Structures are given as structure tokens and as C-alpha cells.
Amino acid sequence: FGTYNKIFAPNRTGFDWLSVNTENVDHYIADPLCGGNPSIGLFREMLGGISFIGNPEHLKQMDLATPILLISGSMDPVGDCGKGVERVYALFRKAGVQDVTLKLYPELRHEILCETECETVFEDVYQWLLSKLPTHS
């Protein structure tokens, strides 16, 4: 994950890529359950999933009417600073998924649910969910 930090140089820590908020990064570093070396199994599962959704034939097996919400920080290096998430959005659209929403949060990085602006993210997800629930009269 060290390469994720390059775009944020000069770096204060090895984990600046996680969050704009330095307190979030410091909490992450201080947490003994965070920051460990990822296992080979993690990469196998993650890359297998990426490969799976990158195959249009697999996407066509989805229920194309299922609403999909993609959210990311526009500066999250895991999602190629929004470009990777936009590629996933395009793949879903090309596969015929009828309802795909993409929301990139300007300047936010990987931990969008822990940023100072997290209430905006929560509200956006809440409103999206409400918009997808059936209305009862």
C-alpha cells in the first residue's frame, strides 16, 4: 500500500492516503488492529473480485434491475482517484444495469465514512436508500 501515499508527498506518515483528516490517520496508526501487512489471501480475494466484475459475462448474470450505489473519495488512490470507480460505473452501465449511481466526494481519500464530512456521506447514502424503497400509501 506504500505506493498509495506517493500522490500526497511530502508525507507526514505512511498512511496519509487514508484520510484528509490527520486525526483519523493518527487513530489508525495508534490502533493495534490496523496497519498490519495484508495477507496473500486478501490480495487473492480482492484481485479475484476485481477480475470477476471486470468480465461483462459475469455482470450480465446480475439482476440488472438491482440498484447500485458506488461511492468514493475523489482522491482515494485505491480507486485510482475516482478513475477506477468511473470504470466500474461504465462497466455496469455497459452490462445493462438499469440503475447505477456514482458519487465521488471531492478531495476525500479512502476513509470517506470517517472524514469530517462523513455526515454528508451518511445523508447521501440515506437519501439514496430512501429513493429506492417502495412507497406505501
Residue pairs with C-beta under 8 A, 6 or more apart in sequence:
1 17
1 38
2 14
3 77
4 17
4 77
4 78
4 110
5 11
5 14
5 15
5 16
5 17
5 77
7 17
7 75
7 77
7 81
8 16
8 17
12 22
12 25
13 25
13 26
13 29
15 25
15 28
15 29
15 35
16 25
17 76
17 77
17 78
17 109
17 110
18 24
18 25
18 28
18 109
18 110
18 111
19 25
19 28
19 109
19 110
19 111
19 114
19 115
20 75
20 107
20 108
20 109
20 115
20 116
21 114
21 115
21 116
24 111
24 114
24 115
28 34
28 35
28 111
29 35
52 58
53 59
53 88
53 91
54 91
56 91
56 94
56 95
59 91
59 92
59 95
59 97
60 95
60 96
62 95
62 97
64 95
64 96
64 97
64 98
65 98
65 99
66 97
66 99
67 99
67 100
67 101
67 132
68 92
68 97
68 99
68 100
68 101
69 101
69 103
69 125
69 128
70 85
70 88
70 89
70 100
70 101
70 102
70 103
71 102
71 103
71 104
71 105
71 112
71 121
71 124
71 125
72 79
72 82
72 85
72 103
72 104
72 105
72 112
73 79
73 82
73 104
73 105
73 107
73 108
73 109
73 110
73 111
73 112
73 115
74 81
74 82
74 104
74 105
74 106
74 107
74 108
75 81
75 82
75 107
75 108
75 109
76 82
76 108
76 109
76 110
76 112
77 109
77 110
78 84
78 110
79 85
80 87
82 104
85 102
85 104
86 102
86 104
89 100
89 102
92 100
93 100
99 132
101 128
103 124
105 112
105 115
105 117
105 120
105 121
108 115
108 117
109 115
112 118
112 121
113 121
113 122
115 121
